[in-house]
Amino acid sequence: MKKIRKLTALLLCVCMLLGVTAVAEEAATPEIPEIAADTVVATLNGENLLWSAVEGNYNTLVNQYGAYYDMADPANVELFRAVALENAIIEKLLGQKAVELGVSELSAEENAEAESSAQTDWSSAIDNYLAYFYPDLTAESPEADIAAAEAEAEAYYKEGGYDLDTLTAEYKKYMVLDKVQQLMVQDATVTDEEVEARYQELVASDKELYENDIEAYMEYNSQVDMMAMYAAMYGSSNDMDYAWYKPEGFRAVRHILLPVDDELMNTFTDLQARYEEQQQHAGEDETETETDAEPVTEEQVSQAKAAIFASLADKIEEINQKVIDGVDFDELITAYGVDADGNPSDPGMLSNPYYEVCAASTSVYVSEFVEASMSIPEVGGISAPYLSSFGVHIVKYLHDIPGGPVEMTQAQREAKRAEILNEKQNELYSAKIDEWLEQAQVQYTGAITTLEALQAAEDAAE
């Protein structure tokens, strides 16, 4: 029973109001007996718990997770009702403790805050409904049409058991319950030593994973970048860290990116793409790959590439001579790494002191840039010019980047501190809930099958 209770969570009714699409796609009505609102489903320390107090939790669970279950299956309805009952018992228990601990009353400021939050979310819920069902309705629409649509939205939510007054009451209730929870976890603290220990654990774990596998290191960090991009796109959170241990094999480089004439580049990239496609289909049935395009030869691709280098020959010669003369490479980037309008051809050379490159960096950079970076035999050397789809790269090998633990910034330390604190608070909260439940007098009436009974049935079937 304990292991199940720890999986349940306190769910706010506002979740229903913030997802119109989920609400709109109601779950199929299961063939399972309805429960009357005034049915006593349990008693807690002598106080009755009615189905009407549990149903809100049940509806919230269905709206959040029902899409992942067949809610026409009575077994799933039974499971959701059991979880909702456990959540409702915990809520009621916390409410009783609020009275016992003297935090059941809200101040005038707290009441005003709850009312304001409820009004904000209620307005947002109405707006979401109108945007979903009346996308053509605007502020310039006839007032009668707007009023009718808003009344329909309010009726829709009211049918589900929610209106502004209900939402306000829920906010006030959960504000009280939050006070209780704060008291439950008030002893949780995190020391600097614990943060350092967590950092060392992370380093040790990542060292084992990546010290001898630079490709795995690059792949993982690329996933972190991708998740960060998704988080930025969708406004979600992303708590993934980059690997805390860097393997040997990275070098720091800077480069001059010479822009290429558009017509020459387009000719080259078109020929190269067609030639590569031909190579991919070489040996296949000609009838399956027949096209009207003339075949491209390797010589044509080479000629197009040579034309690009010929167009930049004077610049490349100037750069090589200035390198020999000892001109600072950053000066050459500023002088030659610009487009026709004088803008940097690679703005990254302004925002980054250098690029970190290894042989496996093709997941991050174009292969030609990586090849140029890794072709230089000695620190301080300059590569031959390499052509990519971005232009012509001339790379300088600045220095090797030592492998080892990745230093944790102060911001990262504070994030880990918050993470550890949250873990400790969850442990304290869970332990206190278990303690209070063991001390409480809980009686089930049988109107809802309990989680304990469902667990027992599952164990027996295994």
C-alpha positions, 0 to 999 in steps of 0.5 A, a space after each residue: 500500500 505504501 508503494 502505491 500511495 507514494 505514486 499518487 499526487 495532489 492534483 489541482 482542479 485548475 488543470 481541467 480549466 487550462 486544457 480546453 482540447 483535452 476537455 473537449 475530447 471527453 472519454 467514453 462513458 464506461 459501463 460501470 455503476 454511477 456513484 451518487 454525489 452524497 455517497 459516503 466513500 470513506 471516513 477519516 478520523 470520524 469525518 465522512 468523505 463524499 463522492 462529490 469531494 472525490 469526483 473533482 480529483 477523478 475528473 482531473 485525473 481523467 482529463 490529464 491522463 485519460 488519453 493514455 487509457 481506455 476509459 471505456 474499460 471498467 477496470 481503468 475507471 476503477 483504478 482512476 477512482 481508487 487513485 482519486 479517493 487516495 488523493 482526496 483522503 490526503 487532501 482531507 487529512 491535510 485539511 484536518 492538520 491545518 486546523 490542528 496546526 493553526 494555519 487553516 485561516 487565510 489573511 486578507 492579503 492571502 484571500 485577495 491573492 487567491 481571488 486574483 489568481 482564480 480570476 486570472 485563470 478563469 478568464 484564461 479558461 474562457 479565452 481558451 474555450 473561445 479560441 478553440 470553438 470560436 476562432 473567428 470571434 474578435 474584440 470587434 465582433 458584435 457584443 451579443 455574439 461575444 456575450 453568447 459565446 462567453 455564456 456558453 463557455 461558462 455553461 460548459 465548465 459549470 457542467 463539469 462542476 467548475 465556475 469562478 466561485 468553485 475555482 476561488 474556493 479551490 485556490 483558497 483550499 490549496 493555499 491552506 494546504 500549502 501552508 501545511 506542506 511548508 510546515 511538513 518540509 521546513 526542516 529540509 536544508 542543503 549544505 555546500 558539502 552536499 552540493 559538492 558531493 552531488 557534483 562529484 557523483 555526477 563527474 564520476 558517473 560521466 567519467 565512466 561513460 565518456 572518458 574513453 568514448 568521445 562519440 558518446 559524449 558528443 551524442 549526449 551533448 547534442 541531445 542536450 542541445 536538442 532538448 534546449 531548442 525544443 524547450 525554447 520553441 515550446 516554452 517548456 522547461 529543460 533540466 538536462 545538464 551537459 556531460 560533467 566529464 570531457 574526454 581527451 581529443 578536443 582542440 580549440 580552433 578559430 577560422 576565417 570563413 571566406 564567402 563564395 559567389 552565390 552563382 558559383 556556390 549554387 552550381 557546385 552544391 547542385 552538381 555535388 548533390 546530383 552526383 551523390 544521389 547518382 552514387 547512392 543509386 548506382 547499380 539499381 534498376 535503371 527503370 526505377 531511377 530514370 530521370 530527365 537530368 543529365 548524369 553528373 561526373 566527378 570531374 564536373 564536381 571537381 571543376 565546379 569546386 576548382 572554380 570556387 577556389 580560383 575565384 578566391 585564389 588572390 585572397 587565399 594567397 594574401 592570407 597565407 602571406 600575412 600568416 607568414 608575416 606574423 599578422 594576428 589571426 584575429 585581424 585576418 578574421 576581421 579583414 577577410 571573414 566578412 560578406 559583401 556588406 561587411 558583416 561577419 560571415 561567421 558571427 560565432 567568431 565574435 561571440 565565441 573565443 574559439 570552437 571546440 572540435 574533435 574528430 566526432 564533431 560532425 554532429 555539430 559542425 559540417 564535416 569539411 570544417 571538422 576535417 580542416 580543424 583536425 588536419 593541422 598537425 601542430 598547435 599554432 598551425 593553419 589549415 589548407 582552405 576547405 570548402 563547405 556549403 558555408 564557404 571556404 574555411 581557413 582554420 587555426 589550431 589554437 591549443 588542445 583542450 584538456 579532458 577531465 571534470 567540467 567545472 560547475 558554475 555558481 548558477 549550476 551549483 544553486 540549481 543542484 542545491 535546489 534539486 537536492 532541497 526538492 528531493 529532501 522536501 519530497 522525502 520529508 513530505 512522503 514520510 510525514 504523510 505515511 506517518 499521519 496516515 498510519 495514525 489516522 482512522 481511515 475506513 472505506 465503505 466499499 463504494 470504491 475499490 481501494 488501491 490496496 485491494 487492486 494491488 492485492 488482486 494484481 499481486 494474486 494474478 502474477 
